């Protein structure tokens, strides 16, 4: 089946595969199919140049494609890792970390190191020294989805 398809499309089979992968990249979020599509286009360009030679069998083309896909994926990952821009809101999806520095009143006493405070519309678990209900506390850190507090 693969050999028949390679014979029917000739040297253009890799170009078609590459373009399909690049089109799929538009539909699928992420940047992974881009690098595999580029590898297919490179094999397609090599196929156009080497199609008449006996050594350029479809098996060798697949091996070259797999090697190029792996190499381009690794290279692409390195390229994209360096493009992470500084955010103007670095704590955007880190709700607990946004609360560091705020003060609140204990809604439940801290006993054996654990209690609760209400900040905004959320009841948060807190850890800290034992304190009675109504004590003012300051959030100093976040650990394992619990706020670490000290007396304010």
Protein Blocks (a to p, Z undefined) as FASTA:
>chain_A
ZZmmmmmnmmmlmmmmmmmmmmmmmmpgcjklmmmmmmmmmmmmmmmmmmmpmklcfklm
mmmmmmmmmmmmmmmmmmmmmmpccdfblmlmmmklmmgoiacddfbdceehiacddehj
bccddddddddehiacddfbdeehiacdddZZ
